[in-house]
Every structure is written in C-alpha cells, then in structure tokens.
Amino acid sequence: LARTLGLDVDRPRNLAKTVTVE
C-alpha cells in the first residue's frame, strides 16, 4: 500500500500500522 499512499512515504512506520489491517 506504500505505493498508493505515496503521501505517507515520509512516515511508513505510521502507515505500517494501517497497512497491517489491509
């Protein structure tokens, strides 16, 4: 999902939590 959420590339750690659900 990191690619789709390119805006959150700066903080992938925070995104990782959301991606975990996906």
Secondary structure, 3 states (H helix, E strand, C coil): CCCCCHHHHHCHHHHHHHHHHC
